[in-house]
Amino acid sequence: MKIAGIVAEYNPFHTGHAHQIAQTRVRLGEDCAVIAVMSGNWVQQADCAIADKWTRARLALMGGVDLVVELPTVLAASTAESFARGAVGILSACGVADVLSFGSECGDVAGLKLAAQCLDSAQYQARVRELIKEGMTFAACRQQAVEELLGVELGGLLSKPNNNLGVEYIRALNALGSSIEPMTVLRQGADHNTTGQTTSFVSATQIRMELAEGNWVKAEPYLTQGGRAVLEGHTVSTRGLEQVSRAILARLRAMTAADWEKLPDCGAAEGLPQRLERAGKSCTGLEDFFQQAKTKRYTHARLSRLVLWAFLGLTAADVPAQPPYLRVLGFNERGRAVLRQIKDNTCLPIITKPAHARELDEAGRKLFELEARCTDLYDLCFETVPVPGREWTTGPVIL
């Protein structure tokens, strides 16, 4: 039996995700087991997930995944590079995956491998340093440097978000010296993060928009069978992060430049922490904060992640160098068999019950406690706030 790993947010799981799993099994065999390394309650775009991680894990299992393992918030709500390295590190630590399957706009794993090699070359690093001095954003510097070294076609791959993540997955595999083979499935239908399109596969962004507006009839065809029944009553407030905007604003007003400097990607060398302190102490709302803080170099996405980290009380020191444990969010019968294999091949503790966290070493216990805090803050995004402590009382979903 082949085992494929997939890195995902499943925010929420939809027909495009099911297509990727189906295509993975076409290539590897119908008995292929699928492990999903899935973001928890906070996602890479610095937002609260549409539904909690246990609800989304259930949808994933209903859609073809066999085992769901959590990507902790300190890795999930990060740059593409940190997100990929964290997720690949967890998948590699499982010790059983044969391939890493991911969607891409190009469907060309050979081209993505070349781009990955380029990004790790000395020539690329030198050229990016030169371009950054010209005041360009890092993303623009990155793409231009690869275009100069490999040509416009290969450099252009980095202009697409799924291609970009795929390159980072490959870089992470290379950095670990992993035997896991990268495999890509051509993305079908709507582009990532787009809305208003009517294709056989729409983006998760469009589905979230429909759910937030209560348009269940429009969203239901793109959910996995039975998905509506699982999601109804379990989605966050239609206001999303707005529900906690005053709490975020209170945190920003208390942040000093020294506090901002403790966050990853804080731009300390460029004076960004001082700019963020001024914006936090003078803004009247989150949009006003972003207007005051942003520049050509400091994109909204970068600032949003910093704001989320500030709200959650996380720092760069909280990011583990290596995953301290494997947190299981859900599994089916085939996933149970995969879990047995993982137990024979990993040196990490496996958490299948919250009580197991109390037996972790100091690093593991600290990360789990941080995750518990992140979950309690996530729960404030619901209209009716759940009783705190769900991280310590909720076990994995079993189908």
C-alpha positions as a printed Julia matrix, in Angstrom:
399×3 Matrix{Float64}:
   0.0    0.0     0.0
   1.38   3.38   -1.04
   0.98   6.31    1.34
   0.56   9.85    0.05
   0.9   12.98    2.12
  -1.06  16.15    1.4
  -0.57  19.54    3.05
  -3.87  21.38    3.34
  -6.05  23.86    5.14
  -9.37  22.36    3.97
 -11.05  25.65    4.75
 -13.45  24.02    4.03
 -12.94  20.71    2.22
 -14.52  20.91   -1.25
 -14.79  19.12   -4.58
 -11.43  20.44   -5.78
  -9.75  18.76   -2.83
 -11.63  15.53   -3.56
 -10.4   15.75   -7.17
  -6.78  16.01   -6.02
  -7.18  12.95   -3.8
  -8.86  11.0    -6.61
  -6.1   11.89   -9.07
  -3.47  10.91   -6.51
  -5.1    7.49   -6.2
  -5.31   7.15   -9.98
  -1.52   7.37  -10.08
  -0.68   5.42   -6.93
  -3.49   2.87   -6.79
  -6.97   2.87   -5.28
  -5.67   1.34   -2.05
  -3.34   4.32   -1.54
  -3.69   5.78    1.95
  -3.79   9.58    2.33
  -2.34  11.5     5.27
  -3.35  15.17    5.44
  -1.19  17.58    7.43
  -3.86  20.19    8.09
  -3.79  23.67    9.59
  -5.59  24.01   12.89
  -7.99  26.81   13.76
  -5.88  29.64   12.33
  -4.79  29.59    8.7
  -1.98  30.9     6.55
  -3.83  34.01    5.37
  -3.87  35.21    8.99
  -7.55  34.46    9.43
  -9.78  32.26   11.54
 -10.82  29.04    9.78
 -14.46  28.85    8.67
 -14.99  25.91   11.05
 -12.91  24.41   13.83
 -10.23  21.84   13.07
 -12.25  18.86   14.26
 -15.18  19.75   12.01
 -12.85  20.26    9.07
 -11.06  16.99    9.84
 -14.43  15.19    9.69
 -15.13  16.72    6.27
 -11.68  15.63    5.08
 -12.29  12.05    6.19
 -15.68  12.09    4.45
 -13.93  13.33    1.3
 -11.26  10.64    1.01
  -8.52  11.42    3.54
  -7.59   8.55    5.87
  -5.6   10.3     8.58
  -5.51  13.98    9.59
  -2.5   15.32   11.53
  -2.39  18.88   12.8
  -0.07  21.64   11.6
   0.32  23.85   14.72
  -0.65  27.52   14.52
   2.95  28.76   14.87
   3.66  26.99   11.57
   0.27  27.29    9.87
  -0.07  31.08   10.19
   3.33  31.76    8.64
   5.02  32.69    5.38
   4.8   30.17    2.54
   8.34  29.0     3.3
   7.74  28.44    7.03
   4.31  26.89    6.37
   5.82  24.43    3.9
   8.85  23.56    6.01
   6.7   22.98    9.08
   4.21  20.78    7.27
   6.84  18.77    5.4
   8.72  18.33    8.67
   5.64  16.8    10.28
   4.94  14.57    7.27
   8.56  13.42    7.19
   8.5   12.73   10.94
   5.62  10.29   10.38
   8.18   8.11    8.6
   5.73   6.37    6.27
   4.88   8.66    3.33
   6.02   7.67   -0.16
   4.95  10.84   -1.96
   3.87  14.39   -1.24
   0.97  15.27   -3.52
   0.07  18.91   -4.1
  -2.0   20.91   -6.55
  -0.38  23.39   -8.93
  -1.4   25.7   -11.73
   1.29  24.27  -14.03
   1.07  20.52  -13.32
   4.82  20.29  -14.07
   6.8   18.87  -11.18
  10.06  18.95  -13.19
   9.78  22.71  -13.7
   8.96  23.25  -10.04
  12.02  21.21   -9.04
  14.24  23.45  -11.19
  12.76  26.55   -9.59
  13.33  25.06   -6.13
  16.98  24.34   -6.91
  17.42  27.88   -8.16
  15.99  29.39   -4.96
  18.59  27.51   -2.94
  21.53  28.58   -5.13
  24.17  31.14   -4.19
  23.56  33.05   -7.43
  19.9   33.52   -6.55
  20.66  34.69   -3.02
  23.16  37.25   -4.27
  20.79  38.61   -6.91
  17.87  38.92   -4.46
  20.02  40.97   -2.1
  20.79  43.36   -4.96
  17.14  43.68   -5.99
  15.9   44.27   -2.44
  18.17  47.33   -2.23
  16.14  48.77   -5.11
  13.03  48.86   -2.88
  11.12  46.0    -4.53
   8.88  43.65   -2.53
  10.44  40.3    -1.67
   7.98  38.44   -3.9
   8.88  40.61   -6.88
  12.61  40.25   -6.18
  12.23  36.51   -5.91
  10.47  36.11   -9.23
  12.74  38.49  -11.13
  15.87  36.74   -9.85
  14.59  33.33  -10.98
  13.56  34.74  -14.38
  17.07  36.11  -14.87
  18.69  32.8   -13.9
  16.28  30.28  -15.49
  14.26  32.26  -18.0
  10.86  33.94  -18.0
   8.85  30.72  -18.31
  10.29  29.02  -15.22
  10.48  32.25  -13.25
   6.84  32.91  -14.12
   5.83  29.77  -12.22
   6.36  31.72   -9.01
   3.6   34.18   -9.93
   0.97  31.54   -9.12
   0.21  30.74   -5.46
  -0.08  26.95   -5.72
   3.05  26.71   -7.87
   4.82  28.82   -5.28
   3.76  26.55   -2.41
   4.77  23.5    -4.44
   8.25  24.94   -4.89
   8.48  25.48   -1.14
   7.39  21.89   -0.47
  10.16  20.67   -2.76
  12.72  22.94   -1.1
  11.64  21.59    2.29
  12.0   17.98    1.11
  15.46  18.79   -0.25
  16.52  20.49    2.98
  15.53  17.43    4.98
  17.17  15.04    2.54
  13.81  13.28    2.47
  13.07  10.21    0.38
   9.48  11.43   -0.09
   8.85  12.11   -3.78
   6.98  15.29   -4.8
   4.0   14.77   -7.1
   1.72  17.47   -8.48
  -1.88  17.41   -9.68
  -2.96  20.07  -12.18
  -5.36  22.5   -10.5
  -8.76  22.57  -12.18
 -11.46  25.24  -12.27
 -11.28  28.59  -10.5
  -7.98  30.17   -9.53
  -6.9   30.31   -5.9
  -8.6   33.06   -3.86
 -10.99  34.1    -6.66
 -14.75  34.67   -6.37
 -17.69  35.02   -8.73
 -16.71  32.16  -11.03
 -19.06  29.34  -12.02
 -16.95  26.32  -12.9
 -16.97  22.68  -11.88
 -14.48  23.58   -9.14
 -14.61  26.91   -7.31
 -12.14  28.33   -4.8
 -12.44  27.83   -1.06
 -12.58  31.64   -0.84
 -15.82  31.69   -2.84
 -17.31  28.9    -0.73
 -16.44  30.75    2.49
 -18.04  33.89    1.09
 -21.26  31.99    0.32
 -21.29  30.39    3.76
 -20.67  33.72    5.47
 -23.67  35.16    3.63
 -25.85  32.15    4.41
 -26.02  31.01    0.77
 -26.0   27.3     1.58
 -27.78  26.37   -1.65
 -24.98  27.94   -3.7
 -22.21  26.43   -1.59
 -23.6   22.92   -1.16
 -22.78  21.57   -4.68
 -19.09  22.27   -4.04
 -18.95  20.6    -0.63
 -18.34  16.91   -0.17
 -21.52  14.81    0.07
 -23.06  15.41    3.48
 -20.79  18.4     4.07
 -23.6   20.88    4.58
 -25.07  18.84    7.44
 -21.66  18.77    9.14
 -20.93  22.47    8.66
 -24.32  23.99    9.5
 -24.21  25.29   13.02
 -20.44  24.87   13.25
 -19.13  27.81   11.2
 -17.62  30.9    12.79
 -19.45  34.19   12.96
 -20.33  35.76    9.62
 -18.17  38.66   10.81
 -15.1   36.45   11.15
 -12.18  38.37   12.62
 -14.38  41.44   13.0
 -15.93  39.63   15.95
 -12.65  40.05   17.84
 -11.45  43.29   16.23
 -11.69  45.31   19.46
  -9.64  42.68   21.3
  -7.02  42.8    18.53
  -7.0   46.6    18.64
  -6.47  46.54   22.41
  -3.46  44.29   21.92
  -2.01  46.53   19.19
  -2.28  49.6    21.41
  -0.26  47.83   24.1
   2.49  46.63   21.74
   5.88  48.36   21.86
   8.59  48.21   19.21
  10.4   45.71   21.44
   7.28  43.51   21.43
   7.03  43.65   17.63
  10.7   42.71   17.32
   9.95  39.36   18.96
   7.7   38.32   16.07
   8.98  36.42   12.99
   9.52  38.4     9.8
   9.23  41.61   11.84
  11.48  43.75    9.63
  13.61  44.95   12.54
  16.52  45.85   10.27
  14.21  48.08    8.24
  12.62  49.9    11.18
   9.24  48.18   10.82
   8.7   47.57   14.59
   8.86  51.31   15.31
   6.39  51.98   12.5
   4.04  49.31   13.85
   4.2   50.75   17.37
   3.26  54.21   16.08
   0.4   52.8    14.01
  -0.89  50.71   16.91
  -0.96  53.63   19.31
  -2.64  56.05   16.89
  -5.04  53.96   14.79
  -8.82  53.87   15.35
  -9.36  50.42   13.84
  -7.65  47.58   12.03
  -8.0   49.05    8.55
  -6.62  52.34    9.83
  -3.69  50.4    11.33
  -2.92  48.75    7.99
  -3.18  52.07    6.15
  -0.71  53.67    8.53
   1.71  50.72    8.61
   1.81  49.52    5.03
   4.36  50.63    2.44
   5.47  49.25   -0.9
   7.77  46.86    0.96
   5.4   45.86    3.75
   2.46  44.1     2.13
  -0.96  43.66    3.71
  -0.43  39.89    3.95
   2.82  40.34    5.88
   1.28  42.88    8.24
  -1.8   40.7     8.77
   0.32  37.79    9.96
   2.18  40.06   12.37
  -1.12  41.36   13.75
  -2.47  37.85   14.22
   0.7   36.74   16.03
   0.44  39.79   18.28
  -3.19  38.97   19.1
  -2.4   35.32   19.82
   0.59  36.26   21.98
   3.04  34.22   19.92
   6.69  35.04   19.25
   9.44  33.78   16.96
  10.9   31.91   19.95
   7.73  29.76   20.03
   8.48  28.19   16.64
  10.02  24.73   17.24
  13.11  23.79   15.28
  11.69  20.27   14.97
   8.14  19.02   15.52
   7.91  17.87   19.17
   4.88  15.61   18.63
   2.3   14.4    16.12
  -1.26  15.52   16.94
  -3.96  13.32   15.41
  -7.19  15.14   14.53
  -9.04  12.27   12.87
  -8.8    8.9    11.13
 -10.81   6.09    9.55
 -10.1    2.36    9.47
  -7.36   2.67    6.86
  -5.99   5.62    8.81
  -5.88   3.45   11.92
  -3.62   1.01   10.03
  -1.41   3.92    8.92
  -1.19   5.08   12.53
   0.15   1.67   13.52
   2.84   2.02   10.85
   3.71   5.51   12.06
   4.14   4.26   15.62
   6.72   1.78   14.31
   8.59   4.42   12.29
   8.58   7.67   14.26
  10.56   8.78   17.26
   7.95  11.41   18.16
   5.14  10.98   20.67
   1.74  10.62   19.01
  -1.18  12.43   20.63
  -4.46  10.61   20.01
  -6.02  11.81   23.28
  -5.63  15.28   24.83
  -4.46  13.67   28.1
  -1.35  12.46   26.26
  -0.17  16.08   26.11
   0.42  16.06   29.85
   3.11  13.42   29.32
   5.09  15.45   26.76
   8.53  16.9    27.42
   8.91  20.61   28.14
   9.06  21.68   24.46
   6.06  19.59   23.52
   3.99  20.66   26.5
   4.76  24.32   25.8
   3.63  24.03   22.17
   0.44  22.21   23.13
  -0.38  24.86   25.74
   0.16  27.57   23.12
  -2.21  25.71   20.81
  -4.78  25.54   23.61
  -4.58  29.31   23.99
  -4.93  29.79   20.23
  -8.06  27.63   20.27
  -9.61  29.59   23.14
  -9.0   32.84   21.24
 -10.33  31.29   18.02
 -13.55  30.4    19.83
 -14.19  34.11   20.41
 -14.93  34.34   16.66
 -18.2   32.41   17.15
 -21.46  34.22   17.86
 -21.93  31.93   20.86
 -18.59  31.42   22.55
 -17.84  27.79   23.47
 -16.65  26.87   26.96
 -12.86  27.42   27.08
 -10.5   24.45   27.18
 -11.69  22.51   24.15
  -8.1   21.63   23.28
  -7.88  19.6    26.49
 -11.25  17.87   26.13
 -11.72  17.13   22.41
 -10.42  13.89   20.97
  -9.88  12.94   17.32
 -12.73  12.33   14.9
 -13.12   8.63   14.11
 -15.06   7.43   11.07
